[in-house]
Amino acid sequence: MNKIRSIDIAKGISVIFIVFLNSLKYWLIIGDDVKYIVAYIVIFSEILGPMLFIFTYSFENIFILKKMMGSPPERIFRNQLLKKGIFFIILGLSYNLILNLFDELTLVLWGWNFLLFLGFAQFISYFAFKLIRWARLVIGLAILFLTPLLRELMYFNRENNIIFEFLYFFIVSPNPSFSLLPYASLCFFASIFSELIYQAEVLENIKAIAISIKSTLRYGLIFLLAGLALSLIDLNPLFITSSYDPLNYPFIDGTSILRNYNFQFIPNMPEFLLKGTSAYQLFIIGILIIIVGLSFHFSDILIIRNRILKGLQLYGEKSLTLIFIQYIFLPLFLFSLNIIIIFPLTILFIVFLGYLMHIWKRYADSKLSIEWFIEKGRTKKIHEENKINNSILRSD
């Protein structure tokens, strides 16, 4: 079974876009002539970077839980997942602490970033896998469509109600790059399609795998088209997309480019590109399902083995380590490059990071990397569980 390779390929794509996105944030000088171009680059880089990263990890959880339809996850696999979730939460809080040393205490510790969300996603995924598929679908769609209204309710009532204030603080956070809602829906949708492919892979039947992957790609296309359709018919009564200004709709996430730079909205930007809207969620879920489905298609059906896919697999295997190591080099060109220079330099930077991971893996067996610590903890836990089970059998 090539399940790990397939997932690592998709994860590798996401890591490349995360590095690219951070390079733009730290290195690029944005002038009025390119600000809208950069805005759209950032929007799609967020989808193919952090969003895909979270979706892929949630997709991977079925291969950790080894759950078949109708059976609850076993305790040994559940403990692995929850332990990994706690590890990611600690990493996410550390990430906030390192990047916000001079801010207020609440901003330093609590702010939804993709690592902190990834930790909570492990718990959400475990809960999702205990439910039947149609229940996951209903919950995912409910989160997707009700979140804009819920966040509006919390935002405008938080100053007069301590409960709403706490909920808004926890769900959105003071300085979010993600929020618990609506992105928790990613975990529920990932659990549906990952279980579909996993159970076909367990059969080790190429025809069954092909049917599962084609079904996954078909539903991904349906989600994508639904997001586009919802945006075109403009059923959302909350705002008018032609004059969208994040200052008027603070309960909807603006894109990073809108929050961080000195202009307020992109004229005539379609709703399916506005973070936090239902159309956006449907659109990105469709894209993410298609990318992961294609990764399985190339790996398990076409069985392609080339340098590009092997490179993507390496980036995926060392994804967390790469994300942290890149910050060592990002201060080198702080806001000093124009848009023409940034692309070739970022490509070289990504290649350099990949080569660094290759050397680390080849000559040091990836020891002391983040993935090494996760794998070591997982192996130790399995060994302890096996010892307990063997002792129980001997006593019987």
C-alpha positions in Angstrom: 0.0 0.0 0.0 1.3 3.4 -1.0 -0.9 5.4 1.4 2.0 7.2 3.1 3.6 8.1 -0.2 0.4 9.5 -1.5 -0.3 11.6 1.5 3.3 12.8 1.7 3.1 14.0 -2.0 0.0 16.2 -1.2 1.7 17.4 2.0 4.8 18.2 0.1 2.8 20.5 -2.2 1.4 22.3 0.8 4.8 22.8 2.4 6.2 24.4 -0.8 3.3 26.9 -0.8 3.7 27.6 2.9 7.4 28.5 2.4 6.5 30.6 -0.7 3.7 32.4 1.3 6.1 33.2 4.2 8.8 34.4 1.7 6.3 36.9 0.3 5.3 38.1 3.7 8.9 38.7 4.8 10.8 39.5 1.6 8.5 41.3 -0.8 8.1 45.1 -1.2 4.5 45.7 -2.3 3.8 48.8 -4.4 0.4 50.1 -5.6 1.2 48.7 -9.1 1.3 45.1 -8.0 -0.8 45.0 -4.8 -3.9 43.4 -6.4 -1.7 40.8 -8.2 0.0 39.9 -4.9 -3.4 39.8 -3.2 -4.6 37.0 -5.5 -1.3 35.2 -5.2 -1.6 35.2 -1.5 -5.2 34.0 -1.6 -4.4 30.9 -3.7 -1.1 30.3 -1.8 -3.1 30.1 1.5 -5.5 27.5 -0.1 -2.6 25.4 -1.5 -0.4 26.0 1.6 -1.9 26.0 5.1 -5.4 24.8 4.1 -4.0 21.8 2.2 -1.6 21.1 5.0 -4.4 20.9 7.6 -6.7 18.9 5.2 -3.9 16.4 4.4 -3.1 15.8 8.1 -6.8 15.3 8.8 -6.9 12.9 5.8 -4.0 11.0 7.1 -5.7 10.3 10.5 -7.7 7.4 9.1 -4.4 5.6 8.4 -3.4 6.1 12.0 -6.7 5.0 13.5 -7.0 2.1 11.0 -10.8 2.3 11.4 -13.1 0.2 9.3 -16.7 1.1 8.7 -18.9 0.3 11.7 -16.0 -0.3 14.1 -14.7 2.2 16.7 -11.0 3.2 16.7 -8.9 1.0 18.9 -7.4 2.5 22.0 -3.8 2.1 20.9 -4.4 4.1 17.7 -6.6 6.6 19.5 -3.8 7.4 22.0 -1.3 7.9 19.1 -3.6 10.5 17.5 -4.4 12.4 20.7 -0.8 12.4 21.8 0.1 13.9 18.4 -2.6 16.5 18.8 -1.2 17.6 22.2 2.3 17.8 20.6 1.0 20.1 17.8 -0.8 22.3 20.3 2.4 22.8 22.2 4.2 23.6 18.9 1.5 26.1 17.9 1.7 27.9 21.3 5.5 28.0 20.9 5.1 29.3 17.4 3.0 32.2 18.8 5.5 32.9 21.6 8.5 33.1 19.2 6.8 35.3 16.6 5.0 37.7 19.1 7.5 38.2 21.9 6.8 41.9 22.3 3.0 41.8 22.2 0.5 41.5 25.0 0.3 38.2 26.8 -3.0 37.1 25.2 -1.6 37.8 21.8 1.6 35.9 22.6 0.0 32.7 23.7 -3.4 32.4 22.1 -3.9 33.0 18.5 -5.1 30.4 15.9 -2.2 29.5 13.6 -2.2 26.4 11.4 -0.1 24.4 13.9 -2.4 25.1 16.9 -5.4 24.3 14.7 -3.7 21.2 13.5 -3.5 20.0 17.1 -7.2 20.6 17.7 -7.8 19.0 14.3 -6.5 15.6 15.7 -9.2 15.7 18.4 -11.9 16.8 16.0 -10.9 14.0 13.6 -11.1 11.4 16.3 -14.6 12.6 17.2 -15.6 12.6 13.6 -14.4 9.0 13.0 -16.7 7.8 15.8 -19.7 9.1 13.8 -21.3 7.5 10.7 -20.5 9.2 7.4 -23.9 10.9 6.8 -23.6 12.5 10.3 -20.1 13.9 9.5 -21.5 15.3 6.3 -24.4 17.0 8.1 -22.1 18.5 10.8 -19.6 19.6 8.2 -22.2 21.4 6.1 -23.8 22.9 9.2 -20.5 24.4 10.3 -19.9 25.6 6.7 -23.2 27.4 6.3 -23.9 28.6 9.9 -20.5 29.9 10.8 -20.9 33.4 9.3 -24.1 34.0 11.2 -22.7 32.6 14.5 -19.5 34.7 14.2 -21.6 37.8 13.5 -23.8 37.0 16.6 -20.7 36.6 18.8 -18.9 39.7 17.5 -21.7 42.1 18.0 -22.7 40.7 21.4 -19.3 40.0 23.0 -19.0 43.4 24.8 -22.3 42.9 26.6 -22.2 39.2 27.3 -19.3 37.4 29.0 -20.3 34.1 27.4 -20.2 35.5 23.9 -16.9 37.2 24.7 -15.3 34.0 25.9 -16.6 32.1 22.8 -15.3 34.7 20.4 -11.9 34.8 22.2 -11.6 31.0 21.9 -13.2 30.4 18.5 -11.6 33.4 16.7 -8.8 34.5 19.0 -7.2 38.0 19.3 -4.8 37.6 16.4 -6.0 34.7 14.1 -4.6 33.4 10.9 -7.1 30.6 11.3 -10.2 30.1 13.5 -11.9 27.1 14.9 -15.0 27.9 12.8 -15.5 27.4 9.9 -12.2 25.5 9.4 -13.3 22.6 11.7 -15.4 21.6 8.7 -12.2 20.5 6.9 -11.8 17.7 9.4 -15.3 16.3 8.9 -15.0 16.3 5.1 -11.5 14.8 5.2 -12.7 12.0 7.4 -15.4 11.0 4.9 -13.2 10.7 1.8 -10.1 9.3 3.6 -12.2 6.4 5.1 -13.5 5.7 1.6 -10.0 5.4 0.1 -8.5 3.7 3.1 -11.1 0.8 3.1 -10.5 0.3 -0.6 -6.7 0.2 0.0 -7.1 -2.4 2.7 -8.7 -4.7 0.1 -5.5 -4.2 -2.0 -7.7 -4.3 -5.0 -6.7 -1.9 -7.8 -10.3 -1.8 -9.2 -11.8 -0.9 -5.8 -9.1 1.8 -5.2 -9.7 3.3 -8.6 -13.5 3.4 -8.0 -12.9 5.1 -4.6 -10.5 7.7 -6.0 -12.8 8.5 -9.0 -15.7 9.0 -6.5 -13.5 11.2 -4.4 -12.5 13.4 -7.4 -16.1 13.6 -8.6 -17.3 14.9 -5.2 -14.4 17.3 -5.1 -15.5 18.7 -8.4 -19.1 19.0 -7.1 -17.9 21.0 -4.0 -15.8 23.3 -6.2 -18.7 24.0 -8.6 -21.1 24.5 -5.6 -18.8 27.2 -4.2 -18.6 28.9 -7.6 -22.4 28.7 -8.0 -23.1 30.0 -4.5 -20.8 33.0 -5.2 -22.5 33.7 -8.5 -26.1 33.7 -7.3 -25.1 35.7 -4.2 -27.5 34.2 -1.7 -25.5 35.4 1.2 -27.3 38.4 2.8 -24.4 39.5 4.9 -22.4 41.6 2.5 -22.1 42.9 -1.1 -19.0 41.4 -2.7 -18.6 44.2 -5.2 -17.8 46.6 -2.4 -16.4 44.3 0.3 -14.6 46.1 3.1 -13.3 43.9 6.0 -13.8 46.9 8.4 -17.5 46.7 7.8 -17.7 42.9 8.2 -15.2 42.0 11.0 -16.9 38.7 11.7 -15.7 37.5 8.2 -12.0 36.9 7.7 -10.3 39.2 5.2 -7.4 37.8 3.3 -3.9 38.4 4.8 -3.1 41.0 2.2 -6.2 43.0 3.2 -5.3 42.9 6.9 -1.6 43.6 6.7 -1.3 46.3 4.0 -2.7 49.8 3.5 -5.8 49.2 1.3 -9.1 47.8 2.3 -10.6 45.7 -0.4 -10.0 44.3 -3.9 -12.7 45.7 -6.2 -15.1 43.1 -7.5 -13.4 40.1 -5.8 -15.8 37.1 -6.1 -17.3 35.7 -2.9 -15.6 32.3 -3.3 -12.3 34.0 -2.6 -13.4 35.8 0.6 -12.2 33.8 3.6 -14.8 32.8 6.1 -17.7 32.8 3.7 -19.7 29.6 2.8 -18.8 29.9 -0.9 -15.1 30.1 0.0 -15.4 27.0 2.2 -17.1 25.0 -0.5 -14.6 26.1 -3.1 -11.5 25.3 -1.1 -12.9 21.9 0.1 -13.4 21.0 -3.6 -9.8 22.0 -4.5 -8.3 20.1 -1.5 -10.3 16.9 -2.2 -9.2 17.0 -5.8 -5.5 17.5 -5.0 -5.4 14.7 -2.4 -7.4 12.5 -4.8 -5.0 13.1 -7.7 -2.1 12.3 -5.4 -3.6 8.9 -4.7 -4.4 8.5 -8.4 -0.8 9.1 -9.5 0.7 7.0 -6.7 -1.8 4.1 -6.5 -3.3 3.8 -10.0 -0.7 5.1 -12.4 2.1 4.2 -10.0 4.3 7.0 -11.3 7.8 7.2 -9.9 9.8 10.2 -11.0 12.1 12.8 -9.4 9.4 15.4 -9.0 7.1 13.1 -7.0 10.0 11.8 -5.0 11.0 15.4 -4.2 7.5 16.2 -3.1 7.4 13.1 -1.0 10.6 14.3 0.8 9.1 17.7 1.5 6.0 16.0 2.8 8.0 13.6 5.1 9.9 16.5 6.7 7.1 19.1 6.5 7.0 20.3 10.1 10.8 20.5 10.3 10.9 22.5 7.1 8.3 24.9 8.3 10.3 25.7 11.4 13.7 25.8 9.8 12.7 28.3 7.1 12.3 31.0 9.8 16.1 30.9 10.4 16.7 32.3 6.9 13.6 34.6 6.4 15.2 37.6 8.2 17.9 37.8 5.6 15.9 39.9 3.1 13.3 41.5 5.3 11.0 43.6 2.9 13.8 44.2 0.4 12.8 42.4 -2.8 10.5 43.3 -5.7 8.1 41.0 -7.4 10.4 40.2 -10.3 13.2 38.9 -8.0 11.1 37.2 -5.4 10.0 34.2 -7.6 13.4 32.9 -8.7 14.9 33.5 -5.3 12.1 31.7 -3.5 12.5 28.7 -5.9 16.2 28.6 -5.0 15.2 28.9 -1.3 12.8 26.0 -1.6 15.4 23.8 -3.4 18.0 24.7 -0.7 15.6 23.6 2.1 14.9 20.3 0.3 18.6 19.6 -0.2 19.1 20.4 3.5 16.4 17.8 4.4 18.0 15.3 2.0 21.4 15.7 3.7 19.9 15.5 7.1 18.0 12.3 6.2 20.9 10.6 4.4 23.7 11.3 6.9 21.9 11.7 10.2 18.8 9.6 9.6 16.7 12.7 10.4 17.5 12.4 14.1 16.3 15.3 16.3 13.9 16.5 13.6 10.3 17.1 14.6 9.1 14.1 12.7 11.8 12.0 14.4 10.4 13.0 17.9 6.8 12.2 16.7 7.8 8.8 15.4 9.9 8.0 18.4 7.0 8.8 20.7 4.6 6.7 18.6 7.0 3.7 18.5 7.5 3.9 22.3 3.7 4.0 22.9 3.1 1.0 20.7 5.9 -1.0 22.5 4.4 -0.1 25.9 0.9 -1.2 24.7 2.3 -4.5 23.3 4.0 -5.2 26.6 0.8 -4.6 28.5 -1.2 -6.8 26.1 1.4 -9.6 26.3 1.5 -9.5 30.1 -2.3 -9.8 30.2 -2.2 -12.8 27.8 0.4 -14.6 29.9 -1.6 -14.0 33.1 -4.6 -15.6 31.4 
